[in-house]
Amino acid sequence: MGLLRPERKEAVFDAVLAALHAHPFKIHRPDQQRVPFVFASPHSGRLYPSSFVAGSALDPVSLRRSEDAYADALFAGATALGAPLIAARFPRAFLDANRSPSELDASMFDGPLSVRADAPNPRVQAGLGVIPRIVRDGQEIYRARLDPREAEQRLSLLHRPYHAALARLVEDTRRQFGIAIVIDCHSMPSAAAIPDVVLGDRYGSSAAPMLAEHCEAALARAGFGTARNTPYAGGYTTHLYGRRDDFIHALQIEINRTLYLDEERIEPRADFDAVRGRLTQALASLVAIDVDALGRARPAAVAAE
């Protein structure tokens, strides 16, 4: 990949990184959870460690190209509807919470890794593993190879806590309602061939078709055009949490950024609030789904687990 082998330097205190280690995510909770939904935003983090920026070959705006910028704010209406929303605070270019922790590119590091790295899959080979090598437009992130300790630190202090917290939210929801529905919240780069919203249910394996159909109808009533599983069928989150036999469904929602974001400046457009209002309207219809039709665990069986 053409990166230099760096000289090891003494670590310099990085206040932003320390803040991320202390609080890698934020959970927005309703006063009382009233619906069996959990919303997750793994790619909207926008706190960039100074050490990361200094070691990058890219300017700060280019680094932000990988963000699902303001997706957490776009889906913020979920809490008013009675559902929790968890949002990663770390940026996607630094660590991708929607990738398996073993999706590592060993060639990015200047020594052997102490953590598991699976054989590279197409995502990792393309530079989009759990520690990305490139931003979404293909530019290389780093000036030099990384210290192998970076992999363990980012995974143990950011990736694992985020998913541990999300897993607790999901299990608490299932215990309370007998069912849990994870909505994985994303945005996607604008393109002429991409509709307003793409729903991903891993071709029906992570969520009942009824859920995706209900969501499509709710979005259509709010004026959004939709597609399903093309070009985004769902990632690590939908794969990990979508266990229909255990009464857990996972559905990915991708919003076209051109609807709400100035993609060059990475700033909300003037009509951001209007788009958020329409999306919240659709979410209100979504969470009103007849969950009994999806099936629920018997309370006694759930409590005994």
N, C-alpha and C positions, 0 to 999 in steps of 0.2 A: 504494500500500500504506500510505500515511499516515505514513511515517517522516519525521522531521525531517532537515534537512541540517546536519550537525554542524560545529562549528568545529574546525579542525585543531589538535591539541595535540602537544606534544613526547612522543615515545615514552618510556614508563617501563619499566624492565627487568622482565620477567615470567619468573620462575625456572621455572615450570611449562612455559611455552611454549618456553623455551630447552632444557629437558629433552626435550620432544617433538621439537624440531628435531634434536637430537643423536641421539635414539633413537625414531623414530616408530612402531616396531613391536618385538615380541619374538618370536623363534622358539624354540619348545620342541622340542628335537631328542631322538630316542631315541639310545641308545648306538650303535646301528647301524640304519639303515633296512632293514626286512625285508619291507615290503609296498609296492606301487606307489601308495600313497595319500598325498595332501597335504591336510591340514585347514586351513581358513582361517576366522578370526573377525574380520570387518571392523567390527563394530558394538559390540564389548564394551569399548572403551576408556573409561576413567573418570578420566582426568587432565584437569581443566578449567583452562585458562589463566585467571589472575586478571583479565587485561584483557578476556577474553571474558565472564566473569561480570559484571564491572563495567559492560560495555556492553549487557548484556541487560536486558530488561524483566521477566524471570522470576526466581523464586527458584531456588536450586541444585537442589532436589528436582524442580521442574517441568522444568528443563533435562534431567534424567536420564530423563524419560519416553520419550525417543527411543532410549535404550540398549537393546541386546540384553543386558541386565544379566547378568553372570556366565556368558555363553555360553562364554567361553574356559575357565572352570573346569568347566563342565558337560561339555565335550568333552575335558577334559584326559586322559582315559584313552587317547586315541589314541596318545600317545607310548609308553605301556607296550606297545602293540600293534605298535610298530615304525614309526610314521608321524610325520613332523614336523607341528607345528601353528604357524601364524603368526597372531598377534593384533595388531591395531592398538591403539596406546596412546592415541590421540587419540579424543575422543568424537564420536559420530555427529552431534550437534547442531552441532558445530564444522565438521566435514567428513565427508562420506559417501563412504567408499571403495568402496561398491557402486553408485556412479553414474559415468557417463562424465565425464571432466574438462570436457567441453564443455556439460554440462547445467547451465548457469549462468543465473541470472535477472539480467539487466543492470539491471533497475529497482531492485535492492537496493543499488546503488553510486552514489556521488555524482559520478561522472565516467566517461569511457570506459574500457573494459577493454583491457588489453594482451594478453589471452589469448582464444582462440577461444570464442565462445558461439553454439551452434546456435540455430535458431528454437525457441522454447519448446515442449516437448512437454507432455502432460497432467501428468506428475510435476512438472515445473518450474513450470507454471502453478498447481499446487496448493500450491507452497511447499516441495517436497521434492526440490530439485535437489542437486547435489554440495555446494554451500554452502546448507544448508537455511534457509528463511525462517521456518518454523514447527516446533514439536515435534509429536510424533505426535497429540496431542489437539487440535491446531489453533491453539494459542496462538502469537502472534508472538514471535519470539526477541529482536529487536533494538529498541533505543530510537530509533536513527537509522540513516541510510544508511551503508554501509561505504566506507572508503577503497578505491579500485580496486586498490591494491597488495596488499590482503588476498587477493584471488583468486589472483594469481600466487604469493604467498608460501605459501599453504596448499596449492596444487596442487604446486608445485615441491619443497617441503620435507616434505610429508606424503603426499599422494596418490601421486605418482610413485615415491618410494622404497618405499612399501608394495607397489605392483604390480610394481616391478622385482625386489624380493625374492621375491615369490610366483612370478613368471615364472621366476626362477632355480630355485626349488624344483621347479617343474613340469618344466622342461627337464632338470634333473639326474635327476629320477625317471624320465622317459621314456628317457633315455640308459642308465640302469642296468637298467631292467626291460623296455624296449621298449613301455611303456604308462604313462600317468599318469592317475590318477583324483582329481579335485579335489572335496572335500566342503566346501561353503560353509555355515558354521555360523551359525544365527540363532535368535532366539526371537521369538515373536509375542504381541501382547496377547491376553488371554483373552476369549473370547466363547462364548456357549452353542452357537452353530452351528459352531464350529471344533473339529476333533478334536485329539487329543494332538499329532500330528505331521503336517506337510504337506511332501511332497516335491515339489521343482520341477526338472523336466528340460527346461523350455521345450518341452513337448509332444513330447518325444522328439528334439529337435534337438541338445541339448547332451550327451546321454548315451544309450547303448543302452538300450532298454526292459528288457532283461535285468537291467541294473544296478539300476534303480528297483524292479523286481519283487523282486529279491534283497533289497534294503534293506527293502522293505515286509514281507517275510516275516520278516526278522530282528527288526524292531521289533515285529511281532505276537507273536512268541515271547517277547519281553520284556514283553509286556502293554500295548503302546501301540496305540491306534487311529490309523489313518492315512488321509490323502487325498492325491491327486496333482494338482498344478498349480492347485488351487483352495483359497484365493484367491491363492496365491503360486506363480507358475510359474518364478521365477528372475529375477535381475537382471543387472547389468553383469558381475559375476564369471562367472556361468555362460555368458553370451553371449560374453565375451572368451576364456575358456579352453576352453569346450566345443567341441572340433574333432575330431569322431569320425574324420574321414578321416586325421587326423594321429595317431591313437591316443591322444587326450586326451579324457577324459570329465569332465563337470562336473555335479554334482548338489547342489542346495540342500536343506538340512534345516532346517525351522522347528519349534521346540519351543514348545508352549503354555506361557506363563509361569505360569499358575495351578498347574502341576505342581510348580514348584520355587521360586517367588518370591512374596514379599509385595509386590504391585504398588503399594501405597500408600506403603510405606516404602522400597521398592526394596532389600530385604534378602533373602538366601536364607532359605527356610522351614526349619523344623526337620528335615524329611525330605529336604533337598537331597542329602545323601550317598546316601540310598537310591535316589533318582531317578537320580543320576549312575551308581550301580552298575548299574541296569537298562539305562541307555543304553550304558554301556561293554560290557555283555553283548551288546547288539545290534550295536555296532560291531565286536566280535570276530567275530561271524558275518558281518558285511558284508565285512571285509577278507579273509575266507577264501574269497571268491568265486573261481571258476575263471576267472582272467584270460585263459587261453588261449582260452576260449570267446568273450571279447570281441575277441580279435585283438591281435597285437603287431607292432610294427615289427621288421624284421630288424636284428639288432645292427650289421651292417656299414653298412646304409643310414643308421641313426641316427647312428653315429659319424662318417659322412662329412659330416654337415650342418654 
